[in-house]
Amino acid sequence: MNIIKKPSWNISENEVTPEALFNSRRTFLKLGAAALVTSGALIEALAKDNIPVPNLKYLKDKNINNLDLNTYEQITTYNNFYEFTTSKGGVKDLAHTLDTNNWEVEISGLVEKPFTIDVNDLIKKFTLEERIYRFRCVEGWSMVVPWNGFTVADLIKLAKPLSKAKYIRFETKYDDDMFPDQRRGVFGAVDYPYVEGLRMDEAMNDLSFLAVGLYGSILPKQNGAPLRLVVPWKYGFKSIKSISKISFHEEEPLNTWQKSNSREYGFYANVNPNVDHPRWSQKRERVLGKFLKQRTLMFNGYEKEVGHLYNGMDLRKYI
């Protein structure tokens, strides 16, 4: 008899969150037992916290590590999205130009059969989950986000890559009508389109996630709508936003920040407190909303889940 050990974040079908039920830890504690709350009271509480009424169905994360979630407002008003601006506080006000209607995702490269699919049709192919993940920026700040989406592994199974495929490459949509910094050409903040990549075993790890929402509602534009990558053990720039192309390759793709400055940014971008950025320490981080800094954890606290991926590698060399 085979005994299948489920991962700590695995949840059963009977814990699917219905459209009208919000599962924010703070709001739940504020309201008490959800079963005793009227929908009117629930909506009122959500409005008070500036959280939209949930519109996604998904499997809940049990949050077994009791992570303290950042507020919806913090998550959606402090963003790096250079396609709009290098100002973190300015992204939200500029993101209205992003048009997610008729958004298509192209799957290509070393796959059995390349195809292009509407993002809404793509999302319908998967059971959505909630994943409460730590998020650590290379700049030294961090937050905890309740993402909604599906695993990269599920996407890979759909794409059916060939055995020669060793890497997966992601590309942000290139459209200078939507993204003002792309319009600046050679004077833009970085070279566009924005590109990121993962080794295939990294992508197949169960933590690797494609987010389509947060806090139970569709992903805000400033957070990378309609589809973004979330790789919680890596620095945040690895989690590419507004993806329109996904391709499979035999050779390691050259990522945007690696291309821009390979001395400071490597392909892997693993959170490593023992390797400082050339211009600042990575040993501590500032959690949004908190005054004191906290110690940065190896692999952002996910060493047990991903450490084996890098056995034998010099993580000071492969940054």
C-alpha positions as CSV (number, residue, x, y, z in Angstrom):
1,M,0.0,0.0,0.0
2,N,1.4,3.4,-1.1
3,I,1.2,6.2,1.5
4,I,1.2,9.6,-0.1
5,K,2.5,12.4,2.2
6,K,0.8,15.6,1.3
7,P,2.7,18.9,1.5
8,S,1.9,21.2,4.5
9,W,-0.1,23.6,2.3
10,N,-2.3,20.9,0.8
11,I,-6.0,21.4,1.4
12,S,-9.2,19.5,0.7
13,E,-12.0,20.3,-1.7
14,N,-14.4,21.0,1.2
15,E,-12.3,24.0,2.1
16,V,-13.0,25.8,-1.2
17,T,-13.8,29.4,-0.5
18,P,-17.1,30.6,-2.0
19,E,-17.3,33.9,-3.9
20,A,-19.0,35.7,-1.1
21,L,-16.6,34.7,1.7
22,F,-13.4,36.5,2.5
23,N,-10.7,34.8,4.4
24,S,-8.4,37.6,5.5
25,R,-7.0,36.6,8.9
26,R,-7.2,40.1,10.3
27,T,-10.8,40.6,9.1
28,F,-11.9,37.2,10.3
29,L,-10.5,37.9,13.7
30,K,-12.2,41.2,13.7
31,L,-15.6,39.7,12.8
32,G,-15.4,36.5,14.9
33,A,-16.9,33.3,13.4
34,A,-17.7,33.9,9.8
35,A,-20.8,31.9,10.0
36,L,-22.4,34.4,12.3
37,V,-21.6,37.4,10.1
38,T,-24.2,38.7,7.6
39,S,-23.1,39.5,4.1
40,G,-23.8,43.2,4.8
41,A,-21.5,43.2,7.8
42,L,-18.8,41.4,5.9
43,I,-18.9,43.9,3.0
44,E,-18.9,46.8,5.4
45,A,-15.8,45.3,7.1
46,L,-14.0,44.8,3.8
47,A,-14.8,48.4,2.8
48,K,-13.3,49.6,6.1
49,D,-10.1,47.9,5.3
50,N,-10.1,49.0,1.6
51,I,-10.4,45.4,0.4
52,P,-12.6,44.6,-2.6
53,V,-15.3,42.0,-2.2
54,P,-13.8,38.6,-3.2
55,N,-14.7,37.4,-6.7
56,L,-12.6,34.3,-7.0
57,K,-13.2,30.7,-5.9
58,Y,-10.2,29.0,-4.5
59,L,-8.8,26.5,-2.0
60,K,-7.8,28.2,1.3
61,D,-4.3,28.2,2.7
62,K,-4.3,27.1,6.3
63,N,-1.4,29.4,7.1
64,I,0.2,26.8,9.4
65,N,3.2,29.1,10.0
66,N,0.8,31.8,11.3
67,L,2.3,34.5,9.0
68,D,1.0,38.0,9.7
69,L,-0.5,39.2,6.5
70,N,0.2,42.7,5.2
71,T,-2.9,44.8,4.5
72,Y,-4.4,45.0,1.1
73,E,-3.6,48.7,1.0
74,Q,0.1,48.1,1.8
75,I,0.4,45.3,-0.8
76,T,-1.3,47.4,-3.6
77,T,0.3,50.8,-2.9
78,Y,4.0,49.9,-2.6
79,N,5.1,48.3,-5.8
80,N,8.1,48.0,-8.1
81,F,6.8,48.0,-11.7
82,Y,9.3,49.9,-13.8
83,E,7.1,49.7,-16.9
84,F,5.1,52.5,-15.3
85,T,7.6,54.3,-13.0
86,T,10.5,53.7,-10.6
87,S,8.4,55.3,-7.9
88,K,6.9,52.6,-5.7
89,G,4.1,54.9,-4.5
90,G,3.4,56.1,-8.0
91,V,2.7,52.8,-9.7
92,K,-0.9,52.6,-8.5
93,D,-1.9,55.9,-10.0
94,L,-0.3,55.1,-13.4
95,A,-1.4,51.5,-13.8
96,H,-4.9,52.4,-15.2
97,T,-3.3,52.4,-18.7
98,L,-2.8,48.6,-18.4
99,D,-5.6,47.0,-20.4
100,T,-6.1,43.3,-19.5
101,N,-9.1,42.8,-21.9
102,N,-8.4,40.2,-24.6
103,W,-5.1,39.3,-23.0
104,E,-3.4,36.4,-24.6
105,V,-0.6,34.2,-23.4
106,E,1.7,32.6,-25.9
107,I,3.2,29.2,-25.1
108,S,6.2,28.3,-27.3
109,G,9.7,26.9,-27.6
110,L,10.5,23.3,-26.9
111,V,6.9,22.1,-26.5
112,E,4.9,19.4,-28.3
113,K,2.6,22.0,-29.9
114,P,3.0,25.8,-29.4
115,F,-0.3,27.6,-28.8
116,T,-1.8,30.9,-27.8
117,I,-4.7,31.1,-25.3
118,D,-6.8,33.8,-23.8
119,V,-5.8,34.3,-20.2
120,N,-9.3,33.8,-18.9
121,D,-9.5,30.4,-20.8
122,L,-6.1,29.5,-19.4
123,I,-7.2,30.2,-15.8
124,K,-10.3,28.1,-16.2
125,K,-8.1,25.0,-16.8
126,F,-6.9,25.0,-13.2
127,T,-8.2,24.8,-9.7
128,L,-7.2,28.1,-8.0
129,E,-5.5,28.0,-4.6
130,E,-4.5,30.6,-2.0
131,R,-0.8,30.7,-1.1
132,I,0.2,32.9,1.8
133,Y,3.9,33.6,1.0
134,R,6.6,35.8,2.3
135,F,7.8,38.3,-0.3
136,R,11.4,39.7,0.0
137,C,12.7,42.5,-2.2
138,V,16.4,42.7,-3.1
139,E,16.2,46.3,-1.9
140,G,15.7,45.1,1.7
141,W,12.0,45.3,2.4
142,S,9.5,42.6,2.7
143,M,5.8,41.7,3.1
144,V,3.4,38.7,3.4
145,V,0.9,38.3,0.6
146,P,-2.1,36.0,0.3
147,W,-1.9,35.2,-3.5
148,N,-4.5,33.3,-5.5
149,G,-3.6,31.3,-8.5
150,F,-2.1,27.9,-9.7
151,T,1.2,26.2,-9.7
152,V,3.8,26.6,-12.5
153,A,3.9,22.8,-12.5
154,D,0.3,22.7,-13.6
155,L,1.1,25.1,-16.4
156,I,4.1,23.0,-17.5
157,K,1.9,19.9,-17.6
158,L,-0.5,21.7,-19.9
159,A,2.3,23.0,-22.1
160,K,3.9,19.5,-22.5
161,P,7.6,20.6,-22.9
162,L,10.0,18.3,-24.7
163,S,12.7,16.4,-22.8
164,K,15.3,18.8,-24.1
165,A,13.7,21.7,-22.3
166,K,15.8,22.6,-19.3
167,Y,14.6,26.2,-18.6
168,I,11.3,28.1,-18.7
169,R,11.4,31.8,-19.8
170,F,8.7,34.4,-19.0
171,E,8.2,37.7,-20.8
172,T,6.1,40.8,-19.8
173,K,3.8,42.2,-22.4
174,Y,5.4,44.7,-24.7
175,D,3.0,47.5,-25.5
176,D,4.2,51.1,-25.1
177,D,0.6,52.4,-25.1
178,M,0.0,50.5,-21.8
179,F,3.4,51.0,-20.3
180,P,4.8,54.5,-20.4
181,D,8.4,53.6,-19.6
182,Q,8.6,51.2,-22.6
183,R,7.8,54.3,-24.8
184,R,11.1,55.9,-23.6
185,G,13.1,53.3,-25.6
186,V,16.8,53.4,-24.8
187,F,16.1,55.9,-22.1
188,G,13.8,53.5,-20.2
189,A,14.6,52.3,-16.7
190,V,15.6,48.8,-18.1
191,D,15.6,47.0,-21.4
192,Y,12.1,45.9,-22.5
193,P,10.4,43.5,-22.7
194,Y,11.1,42.4,-19.1
195,V,12.3,38.8,-19.1
196,E,12.7,36.2,-16.3
197,G,13.5,32.6,-16.2
198,L,13.7,29.5,-14.0
199,R,15.5,26.2,-14.2
200,M,12.9,23.4,-14.9
201,D,13.3,21.8,-11.5
202,E,12.8,25.2,-9.8
203,A,9.6,25.7,-11.9
204,M,8.3,22.3,-11.0
205,N,8.8,22.8,-7.3
206,D,5.4,23.1,-5.7
207,L,6.1,26.6,-4.3
208,S,6.5,28.1,-7.8
209,F,3.2,29.9,-8.4
210,L,1.3,31.9,-11.1
211,A,-0.9,34.4,-9.4
212,V,-4.1,35.8,-10.9
213,G,-5.4,37.4,-7.7
214,L,-4.7,38.4,-4.1
215,Y,-6.9,38.6,-1.0
216,G,-9.6,36.6,-2.9
217,S,-10.0,39.2,-5.7
218,I,-8.6,39.5,-9.2
219,L,-5.0,40.8,-9.3
220,P,-4.8,44.6,-9.3
221,K,-3.0,46.1,-12.3
222,Q,-0.2,47.5,-10.2
223,N,0.5,44.0,-8.8
224,G,1.0,42.5,-12.3
225,A,-2.5,41.7,-13.7
226,P,-3.7,39.5,-15.2
227,L,-0.9,36.9,-14.6
228,R,2.3,37.1,-12.7
229,L,5.0,34.7,-11.4
230,V,5.5,34.3,-7.6
231,V,8.7,32.5,-6.5
232,P,8.8,33.0,-2.7
233,W,12.3,31.9,-2.0
234,K,13.8,34.3,-4.5
235,Y,14.1,38.1,-4.5
236,G,11.0,39.9,-5.7
237,F,12.4,41.0,-9.1
238,K,12.3,37.3,-10.1
239,S,8.5,37.4,-9.8
240,I,7.8,38.9,-13.2
241,K,4.5,40.7,-13.8
242,S,1.9,40.9,-16.6
243,I,3.1,37.9,-18.4
244,S,2.2,37.4,-22.1
245,K,4.8,34.9,-23.3
246,I,6.0,31.7,-21.7
247,S,8.6,29.6,-23.6
248,F,10.8,26.5,-23.0
249,H,14.5,26.3,-23.8
250,E,17.6,24.2,-23.6
251,E,19.9,27.1,-22.7
252,E,19.6,29.4,-19.7
253,P,17.7,32.6,-20.6
254,L,19.3,36.0,-20.0
255,N,17.1,37.8,-17.5
256,T,16.5,41.5,-17.5
257,W,18.4,42.5,-14.4
258,Q,21.2,40.0,-15.1
259,K,21.6,41.7,-18.5
260,S,21.5,45.1,-16.9
261,N,24.1,44.5,-14.2
262,S,25.4,40.9,-13.9
263,R,27.8,41.9,-11.0
264,E,24.8,42.7,-8.8
265,Y,22.0,40.4,-10.2
266,G,22.4,36.8,-11.2
267,F,20.1,34.3,-12.8
268,Y,19.1,32.6,-9.5
269,A,18.3,35.6,-7.2
270,N,17.9,33.3,-4.2
271,V,17.3,35.1,-0.9
272,N,20.6,34.6,0.9
273,P,21.4,36.7,4.0
274,N,25.0,35.5,3.8
275,V,25.6,37.2,0.4
276,D,25.3,41.0,0.6
277,H,24.3,43.1,-2.4
278,P,27.4,45.1,-3.5
279,R,25.8,48.3,-2.1
280,W,23.9,47.0,1.0
281,S,23.6,44.2,3.5
282,Q,21.0,41.5,3.0
283,K,21.2,40.2,6.6
284,R,18.1,42.1,7.7
285,E,14.9,43.3,6.2
286,R,12.2,45.9,6.9
287,V,8.6,44.5,6.9
288,L,6.2,47.0,5.5
289,G,4.2,48.5,8.4
290,K,6.8,47.6,11.1
291,F,9.3,49.9,12.6
292,L,12.1,47.4,13.5
293,K,14.0,45.3,11.0
294,Q,14.0,41.5,11.3
295,R,16.5,38.9,10.4
296,T,16.4,37.7,6.8
297,L,15.9,33.9,6.5
298,M,17.8,31.7,4.1
299,F,15.7,31.1,1.0
300,N,13.3,33.5,2.6
301,G,12.2,30.9,5.1
302,Y,11.7,28.1,2.5
303,E,15.0,26.2,2.9
304,K,13.3,23.0,3.8
305,E,11.2,23.0,0.6
306,V,13.9,24.2,-1.9
307,G,17.4,23.8,-0.4
308,H,17.9,20.5,-2.1
309,L,17.6,22.2,-5.5
310,Y,21.0,23.7,-4.9
311,N,23.0,20.9,-3.4
312,G,26.7,21.2,-4.4
313,M,26.3,24.7,-5.8
314,D,28.4,27.6,-4.5
315,L,25.6,30.0,-3.7
316,R,28.2,32.9,-3.4
317,K,29.1,32.4,-7.1
318,Y,25.6,31.5,-8.4
319,I,23.8,34.6,-7.1
